[in-house]
Amino acid sequence: MLLYLRDRERFAVLGDAIATGLRNLTGRDFVSGNGRGPYLEFCRVVERVRDELSLAPQEADWILSAAARPRAADGSGIGDIRAVWERRADWRRAEEWEEPRLAALPAIQAAVYGFLSGRDDIHAFRHEIDHLSKAAGHWGFRGTGQMFFNVIVKAADPDRITAALKTALPPPTDDDDCRRKFEAFHEFVAEAQETAKNRGAAKPRFGYVPFFLSFFWEAAERETWPIYYPMTRKVLAERGLWEESGSMADRYLRFRDVMARLREELVTDQWGAESVLFHMSSPARVPAGRAEPPVSPTPPKSVYTAYLEDDLIFPDEVITSVVLSLLAKPFLILTGISGTGKTKIATGLARYLEDGAVESRHELIAVRADWTDPRGLIGYENPITERYATTPLLDLLLRAEADPDSVYVAILDEMNLARVEYYFSDFLSALESGVPIPLRSGEIAAVDDIPKAVSIGPNVLFIGTVNVDETTHAFSPKVLDRANVIEFNEVALDRYFEREAETVPSSFRLRDTGIEPTAFMTSAGASVDADDLPTSVTEALTEVHALLERDRLHFGYRVISEMLRYVSLALGLVDGEQEEVARTAFDLQLLQKILPKLTGGRELEPTLGRLLVYCVNGSTRATDDVASALARYDDAPEPHYPRAAAKLARMLARLRDTGFVSALD
């Protein structure tokens, strides 16, 4: 694995599935081999397979893995696809698929016309396609396709690539024309590889050619020339409907014919056929609202079980809230005393979302106390070497940008050793606006593959771990507004010594305990209609806002939207009676979104007191004073919002003892 991560072109991962697939295809058995010699021979055989089939390294991985699995005979696997298609009302919304693509299509067609007509040169065309694919990411071109485009523009002479693309981009007139286009572009890529070698630039790979060309062909003639998506081919190959053999043109034409048959069988168009294959390749998405989550053909492992199998013991409620918080907003802060498992719960979730992926999709970044700007996270331009000094986080973000169908997790360990708003402000803005983070000034000529900017897509989650002591910095309201804050101060020795979960599992537990990774890409930022929520939630939010407004400590629209989204997600995904689920979710939001911002001296006592009275009684109409509320909290029936009430009682006690209090202590 480490060798593969260092050089994917030379090394391969000697995993069971890949080795078994290679044995099935070639008859060579590498699983039982030991030592350096057999492994290097395995790598050479995998490289020959890639070269003969013109595959990118990751494409070879899934093809060999697919070859290790039994496949449906005689194309009968189309029945599986039809069965999923017939349930499309459970998972497919037309406006999420056709309408955005249809709206973006004229701009893509106009950009192609501008290039083919001679109005735009190759650099303007590449820039325009890059802009459009980022603005309308409904084709996946900004990953594999755009990277290949960037590589060939850097590798080839402008006149040569212009001539090659003007020949290749118009859709073929028939099968023979398709073959001629592939052959001609294959020759161009071979020339570009030699040019790149002489220039010391990245070499374009043949395996990306079919996807690159078919993207433009489908944009021109949608129902004739389908995009050669890796994930759609994977689903077709696993069901015996298509195989990776023959020339590049033969493979594409066979793929086109299978897609035509699929459209006919499903009585749909090209985008409909693509949508069902995308759905089957990426596990079904969990909606952000209150609708029942769709059922995946292969449900993922329980997230609670995954933690236990990793020997990590956390209360069910904490795991549930971590999941819901990241579904609501891809930025989470974990705070508490040292050694309570903040980093463990973050890395455990990251491994769970990877689901056994060959290459890790998370990075643990240790924050340094001397960070005063973003360079520690995203690197910087070196004016002497004219190269960009990269960082592990930048590498992760670039991989995530190129792989928008997978979830990537960035874990910032000891996040507040430096002032967060100094080094993380660009990321906070990018998470809100979607605007890319600039990397290059443009004043220095780039001699590497680092782009001018990097986008943070919905497939990137940020988790920060925080210790609060004399060596750390307090969070500003700007940071706390944009995150859920979950506190880890409980040390349950009974569970630790027994190495088992809670004696009585929490009632705040996900109904479907398996979490689909794609859910994190679709739920964050989704709007919530307050009319769909119980009136108790909207009334409670209004009352808490009014209590805080008296002391000018109230919150804005961002916090309101994110609290409602969290409650809405809980109502859709957590098992239990709806009013009880809503009350628990709102209680947790008070704890995670409202209280962390309350820091101050004696002037804070009236505010904390009014909030405690409210959390004990669940109403602003109660006549209790703070002392009565504390008495009720000590001996009474359970407070209406017990979690927030407990925290407020501790804060009031600390304030009276020391004259100062912070929720993050």
N, C-alpha and C positions, 0 to 999 in steps of 0.2 A: 504494500500500500504506500509506504513512504517513497519508494523509488518511483512509483506511478505518479504520485503527486509532484515529484520533482521533474519528471520528463515523461509525459504521456505518450510521446511519439516512439520512445525506445522501450519502455517497460509496460508491463500489464499486471493486473491484479490476479494472483493465482487463487481465486475463490472456487468453492465447490461447484457452483452453478456454471461459471465460465469454463472451468476445466471439463466438466461433464459435457457441456455443449460442444466444446472443441473435440472431445473424444467421439461424440456422436457424429460429427461432421467429417473428421479426419481419421478416426481409428486410433489416434495417439492418446495414451493414458499418462497424464502428468500428475494426478492426485497422489499417487503412491511414491513419486520420485522425491529424493532428498538431495540437498546440497546445491551448490551454486550452478553446476553444469546443467542439470535438468531445468532449473528455473529460467536460465538464459535461453535454453532451447525453446521452452514454452513461449517466451517473449518473441522469439524469432518466428515461430509458427503463427502466433496471433498477428504479428506485423504483416506476414505474408497474406493472411486472410484479409486484413484491412486494405492492403495494396491491391489485391486481386479484385475486391469488391468495391474499391474506392469509398471506404468508410472512414468517418471520423472516429477517434478512439471510443467516445461514449456510445456511438452507434454500434460498434463492434461488441461492446460489453452487453448491450441488451439483446442483440441478435444471438450471441453465443449463449446467453442465459435462457433465451426463448427456446433454443435448440435443445436445452436440457430438459424441457418440460414436454409431456405428451401433448400432441396436437390433434385437433378434430380431423377426421379423415373426410376426403371428398368434399371439402368446403362446407360441411354441415354446420360449422360454427356460425354461419349467418343467422341461424335460429336464435343464438344467444343475443346477437345484436338486435334482431327484430323484437325479442322479448323486452329488452331495455327500452327500445324506441316506443313500444306500445305503452310504457309507463311514463312517458315523457312529461305528462302533466305534473308528476311529482318532482321533477328536477329541472325542467326546461322552461324558461320564460323568453318568448320571442324577442321582446324588446331588449334583452340583455345580449342577444346574439346578432340578429339580422340588422336591426335599426342602426346601431353605432357603426357597423361595417359599411352599411349602405350609405350612411352620411359621409363617411371618410373616402369612399371609393372615387368620387369625381376628382378630388384633390390628387390622389395617387395617379389616376389616369392623366390628369393635366400635367403632372410632373414628368411622366414618361413621354408624353407628346412634346413637351418643351425640350427634352433631350433629343428625341429622335428627329425633330424638325430642325435642330441646329440652333435653337434659341439659347439653350443653356449648355455650358461645357460640362465635362465629367465631374468636376469638383462641385459645381453648383447643383448638379443632379444628385450627387451623393449626399450633399448637405440637405437638400430638400427631402429626400427619402428618409434620411435620419430623423429630421424634424417631424415628418408625418408619422413615422412608425412609433415615435415616442408619444406623440399627441393622441394617436389612435392605436393603442396596443392590442387590437383585436385579431391580429394575424400572427403574432409571435415573431415578426420579421426582425424586430430590434435586437433579438438575441443572435441566433445563428446566422440569419441572413445579413444583418447589418455588419456583423463582425467580418463575414466573408467579403462583403462589399468594401469595407475599409481596408482589408488586407490586399485585395487585388489593386485598389487604387494606389496604394503605397508601393506595391511590388512592380507594377507595369508602367510602361511609358504611356502618357496621356493619349497620344494618337492611336496607339495599338489597342488600348482598352476601349476607346471610343468606337473604333471600327468593330471590335469584337462584340460589344454590347448592342450596337445598332443592327448587327446581324442576328443576335440571339434573342433580344427582348420581344420583338413582334411574335405573337403566338403562331405556332406551326399551322400550315394549311392542311397537312395530312400526316400519316405515320412516317412516310419517307422523309418529309421535311423535318419532322421531329428528330429523326435519327441524324440527319445532316447537321442540325443545330447543335445537338449534343457533341457530335464528333468535332465540329469546328471549335466549339467552346472548350472542349477537352484539350485541343491543341494549344489554344490560347493560355489555358491554365498551366500547361506544361512549360510554355515559354516564360510565363510569369514566375514559376518556381525557380527557373534558372536565373532570371533577373534578380529575384529576391535574394538568392544565394550570393550573387555577386555584390549586392548592396548591403548584405548583412541584415536584411529585413525578414519579417515573418513570412513563411511560405504558405500560399493558399493551398488547400487540400481539395482533391477531386470530389471527396464525399459530400461536400456542401453544394456542389453544382446543381443537382436536380431540385433541391428546395429553392435555391436562389432563383433559377430561371422560372420554375413553375409558379412562384409568387407573382411575377409580372404577367405570366400567361393567364392565370386565373383572374387577375384584375381586369384583363381585356375581354376574356371569353369564359365567364364563370362556370358554365355548365359543360364545357368541353375539356378544359385542362385543369384538373384539381391540383392544389398545392401538395407537394410531396412531404407532408408532415411526418417527422419521426414517430410521434406518439400514435398517429392513426395507423401507420404501417405496423407498429408494434401490436396493436389490437388485432389487426387483420392477420398478421403472421402467427400470433398465438392461437388463432382459431382455424389455421390451415387454409386461409383464403388467399394468401400471398406469400411468396418466398423471395429471399435475397439471392438471386442467381441470374446469370447472363450479363450482357453488357449494361451499361448505365441506361441507355435508351430503352432496351428491352424491359428492364426492371420498371422504369417509369411507365411505359405503355401498358404493361401488365397491371400496374397499380391503377392507372386510369380506367382500365376495363373493369376492374373489381369495384371501383367507386361508382362507375356507371350502373353496374348490376345492383349495387347496394341502393342507389337512388331509386331504381325501378322496384326493388323488393319493398322498400319502405314508403314508396309513393311520396317522395320529398325531393328537394333540390340539393345542390352541392353543399350549401352551408348547413342544411339539415343533417345530411349524412356526416359531415365533419363534426357537428355538434354532438351526435350520439357517440362517435368514436372518441372524441375528447373527453366526454363524460366517463366513458368506460376506462380510459387510460389514467385519468386523474380522478381519484375517488370523489363521490358525490359531495356537493357543497352544502354546508349547513347555512340556512338563511339567517339573516340578522333579526328578523321579526319574530312573531310568535307562532308562525306556522310549524307544523310538525317537521322535524329534520328528515330528509330523504334517506332511504335505505340503500346502502352501498352493496353491490354484488358480493364483495368480500369485506365484511366489516372489520375495521382495524381492532387491534388489541385494546383492552380496557386501559385507560391512562392510569387508573388506580393500581391495577395489577402490574403495570410496567414499572411503577415506582417500587413496589414491593419486591419485584424480581431483581431490581437494582440494589436491593437492600437499603432502600431509603424509606423512612417511616415518617409520614406527614399526615395530619388530620385530613379527612376527606374534604371538609369545608375549605381548607386552605388550597388544596389542589384545584377544587372547583372554582374558587375565586381567581386563582392565577389564570386558569383557562379563560374564564369569562372576561377578565380584565384585558387580556391580550386580544380577544375577539372584538372587544369594544374599541380598543386603541392599541396600536402596536408599540407602546412604550410603557414599561412597568418598572416601578422602583420597589425593591425588597429591602426593608430596613430592620434593625434589631441588634441585639447584643451579638458579639462575635461568637462564631462556632455553633449557630443554631440551624445551619443548613440552607442559608440563602443561596449560595453558589450552587449547592447540590441540587436544589429544586429547579434552578434555572437550567443547569446542564442536563438534568434528567429529562426535562421537557424537550430540550433541543434534540437529544438522542431519540426520544420517542417520535418526534416529528420526522426525523430522518428515516425511520422505519427500515433500518438495515441497509441504507444506501452505501454504495461502494466508497464514495468520497464524502468526508465529513462536510456538513453544511452549517457548522456553527464555529464561532471563534470566541475564546475567552481572552479579553483584553485587560491587562492590569493597568489601571490609571495611575499616572505618576503625579506626585505633588507639585512638580514644576511646570505643569501644562498651563499655559496662559492663552493658547490659541488652538485652532483645530489641527495643527500640523502633526501632533502626536497621534491623531486618529487617521488622517487621510494623506499624510505625507506633504511633500513640497517639491517645487521645481528647483533643481540644482543648476544655477547659471554657469557653473564651471564645466560640469560634465554634459550640460544640456540634456540631462536625463531627469526623469521624475523619481524621487526617492519614495518608494511605495511603503505601505504598512500592511499588516495582516487584515485590518478592517477594510482598507481600500480593495485589497484582493477579493475579500468576501463580497463586497458591494458590487464589484465588476462581474463576479461570477453570478450573483443574484440577478443583475441586469440582463445577463446573457441567458439566464435560465428562469424565466418568469413563471414557470409552472411548478416550481419547488419553493419551499419555505426555507429561509436562511435566518439564523439567530445570532445576534451580536450581544455578548454578555460583557458589560463593563464592570469589572470587579473593583471594589473600593472606589465607587464613582465619585464620592465627594472628598477624596484626598486633595483634589484641586477644585477651584470654583467651577461648577458645572456650566454656568451661563457663559464663562469665558471660552471653554474649548468645545462646547456642545451646541452653541446657539445656532450654527448653520444647520445642524441636524434637526433641531426643533422647528426651524422655519421650513425646512424641506418636508418634514412630516406633515406640516399643516397645509402647505401650498402646493406641494408636488413639483416645485421648481428645482431643477438639478443643482447640485453643489458644484461651483466652479473649481477646477483643479489647475488649469493653466492660464496664464495671463495673455498669451498670444504674442508676447514680445520675444520669446525664446523659441527658436526652431525646434520642433519635437523630433527626436531621433529614436523614440521608443513607441510602444503601442498604447500608452496611457492617453485616454481621450481628454478633451478640454473640460468636460464636466461629467459627473456621475449622478444618476438618478437614484432615489430611494423609492423603490416600488412597494406595492402592498404586500409583497412576499418577504419583506425584511422586518423582523421583530427585534426590538431593543429591550434588554432587561438590564437594569443597573442594580448592583448590590451596594448597601450603605451601612457603615458603622458610624455611630454618633459618639464621638469622644473629643478630647482636647486637640487631636491631630487633624480633625476634619472640618469642613465648611458647611454652614447652613445652606439650605436650598432657598432660592428666591421664589416668589409667587409665580413668576413666568414658567419655571420648571414644574412646580407642583400642580399648576393648572393643567398641564399637558400629560399627566400620568396618574395612574392609580398607584397608591402607596400601601403595600401590605407589610404589616409588622410581624417580626419573628422574635418574640421574647419568651415564648413558652418553652420550657424544658421539661418534658414528660418522661421522668426516669423509668416509670413502670413500663411504658411502651418501648423505651430504649433497651431495658434489660430483657424484656420478653421478646423483642425483635418481631413484633406483630402489630397489626393495625389497631385502630381504636376498638375498645371492648364493645362499645355501642356506636356503630357507624353514624356519621352525621346525616341528618335528614336533608341537608343542602348538598345534594349529589346529582350529577348529571344522569338524565334518563338513559341515554345511549352513551355508555361510558367510553366507547371508542371515538376518538376525535379525528376527523378527516383534516389533513394538513391544509387543503384548499379552503377550508372554512375561514382561516385567518386572512386570506386574501380578499374575501368577498364581504365579510361582515363589518370590518372596521370602516368607519366613515359613512356607513349606510344610514340614511335618514329614518327617523322613527316618528310615527304619527302619535302624538300624545292622546288622541281620542281612542287609540287602540289599547291604552293602558288602563288599569283600574283607577277609578277616581281617587282612591285612597293615596295613590302614588303622587299624582299631580297636586293634590291638596297638601300632602306632606311637604313636597318640594317648595310649594308657595309659602307655607308657614315657616319653614326653616330659613328661606330667603328673607322673609320679613323680619324674623328675629335678628339675623345678622346685619340687616340693613340699618337697624337702629344705631349700631355702632360703626357704621361704614366698613363693615367686614364682609359684606355680601359678595356673591360670585356672579360671573358673567354668563353669556350665552354658550360659550364653549363648555363650561362645566355642566350647565343644564343639559345640553345635548348629550354629553358623554354619560351622565348619570342615567338619563332616560334610556340610552342605548344599552347600558349594562342591565338595567331592570328588564328591558324588553328581551334581551338575550336569555336572561334567567328564566323568564316566563316561558320561553320557547324550548329551553333545553334542560331545565332542572325538573326533576320529578317531584310531585306533591300537589297539594291544593293551591290554586292560583293565588289567593289572597295571602296565604302564608309564605309562599315563594316570593311574592312581591315585597312583603314586609321584611323578610330576611335580606333580600337583595338591596333594599333601600337602606337598611341598617348598615350593611357592609359599605355602601357608598358614602354614608355619613362618616364612617370610620376611615375610608380610603381616599375620599376626595375633599371632604369639608374640613375635618379636624386637623389634618396635617398642616394647614396654613395658619393655624392659631398659635401664635408665639408672642409672648409679651410679659409684662409685669402685672402689678396690682390692678391696673386699669382693665385687665382682661377678665377679672373675676365676675362682674355682672353678666358678661356675655356667656361665659362658661356656665354660670348658674342658670340662666334662662334656658340654655340648651339642655342642661341636665334635667330640669323640670319637664321640658318637652319630651325628652327621650324616655323618661320614666312613665309619663302619662299618655304620650302619643297625641297630645292636643295642646294648643295655645290657650284653650279656655280653662285649663286647670288653674286653681287659685293657690297651689302650694308655693311656699317660698323655697329657697335652696336647702335650708335645714330640714324642712319637711320632706323634700324630695330625696335627700340623702338618707333620711330615716326610712323612707319607703323603700329605697334601693337596698338598704341593709337587711330589713326583715320582711319584706313584703312579698306579694306575688311578683313574678318576673316582670321587669320593666317592658314597656312596649317595644323599645329598641335596645335590647340588652347589651349588645356589643359596644355601641356608641356610649351608652350610659356608663358602662364600666370604665371606659377610657376617660370620660369626662370626670368621673368621681376621682380617679387617680390624678388627673391634671389639677383639679381643685385642691386636693390634698397637698400636692407638690407646690402649688402656688402659695398656699398659706404657710407652708414650712420654709420656703426659700425666697419668696418674693418674685420668682420668675418661673415661667413654665414654657416648654415647647412640646408639641405633640410628638415630635421625633426625638425621643430621649432614650 
